[in-house]
Amino acid sequence: MAGVVVPRLGLEFLHVVRTLDWQEPLKLDLFPYQEDQRDAVRESVATLRALDE
């Protein structure tokens, strides 16, 4: 799930994206070896959206 390993970096990334008024899609760099890939993407998107609020 996005932001799990180093939460501070995830928050910093979102801060910079917002500061730059970034309008392009965000890309996730995930390696879900033991999880269902679709579930991992859904959870990561939900986490990023929650952090962005």
DRENDO-1510 file (C-alpha; in Angstrom, 1 decimal, always signed):
<recs>
REC; n; res; u; v; w
REC; 1; MET; +0.0; +0.0; +0.0 .
REC; 2; ALA; +1.3; +3.5; -0.9 .
REC; 3; GLY; +3.0; +5.3; +2.0 .
REC; 4; VAL; +3.3; +2.3; +4.3 .
REC; 5; VAL; +7.1; +1.9; +4.2 .
REC; 6; VAL; +8.0; +5.5; +4.8 .
REC; 7; PRO; +4.8; +7.6; +5.6 .
REC; 8; ARG; +6.8; +10.8; +5.9 .
REC; 9; LEU; +7.9; +10.5; +2.3 .
REC; 10; GLY; +4.3; +10.0; +1.1 .
REC; 11; LEU; +3.2; +13.1; +2.9 .
REC; 12; GLU; +6.1; +15.1; +1.6 .
REC; 13; PHE; +5.3; +13.9; -1.9 .
REC; 14; LEU; +1.7; +15.0; -1.6 .
REC; 15; HIS; +2.8; +18.3; -0.2 .
REC; 16; VAL; +5.1; +19.0; -3.2 .
REC; 17; VAL; +2.5; +17.9; -5.7 .
REC; 18; ARG; +0.0; +20.2; -4.1 .
REC; 19; THR; +2.5; +23.1; -3.9 .
REC; 20; LEU; +3.3; +22.7; -7.6 .
REC; 21; ASP; -0.4; +22.6; -8.5 .
REC; 22; TRP; +0.2; +19.4; -10.3 .
REC; 23; GLN; -2.7; +18.5; -12.6 .
REC; 24; GLU; -1.4; +15.3; -14.3 .
REC; 25; PRO; -2.2; +11.8; -13.1 .
REC; 26; LEU; -0.2; +10.4; -10.2 .
REC; 27; LYS; +1.6; +7.1; -10.8 .
REC; 28; LEU; +1.9; +4.4; -8.1 .
REC; 29; ASP; +5.1; +2.3; -7.9 .
REC; 30; LEU; +3.8; -0.9; -6.3 .
REC; 31; PHE; +5.2; -4.4; -5.9 .
REC; 32; PRO; +2.4; -6.5; -4.4 .
REC; 33; TYR; +4.0; -9.9; -4.4 .
REC; 34; GLN; +1.7; -11.7; -1.8 .
REC; 35; GLU; -1.4; -9.5; -2.1 .
REC; 36; ASP; -4.0; -9.3; -4.9 .
REC; 37; GLN; -2.7; -6.7; -7.2 .
REC; 38; ARG; -6.1; -5.0; -7.7 .
REC; 39; ASP; -6.7; -4.8; -4.0 .
REC; 40; ALA; -3.3; -3.3; -3.5 .
REC; 41; VAL; -4.0; -0.6; -6.0 .
REC; 42; ARG; -7.4; +0.2; -4.5 .
REC; 43; GLU; -6.0; +0.4; -1.0 .
REC; 44; SER; -3.1; +2.6; -2.2 .
REC; 45; VAL; -5.5; +5.0; -4.0 .
REC; 46; ALA; -7.7; +5.2; -0.9 .
REC; 47; THR; -4.7; +5.9; +1.3 .
REC; 48; LEU; -3.4; +8.7; -1.0 .
REC; 49; ARG; -6.8; +10.2; -1.1 .
REC; 50; ALA; -7.1; +10.1; +2.7 .
REC; 51; LEU; -3.6; +11.6; +3.1 .
REC; 52; ASP; -4.5; +14.4; +0.6 .
REC; 53; GLU; -7.5; +15.6; +2.6 .
</recs>
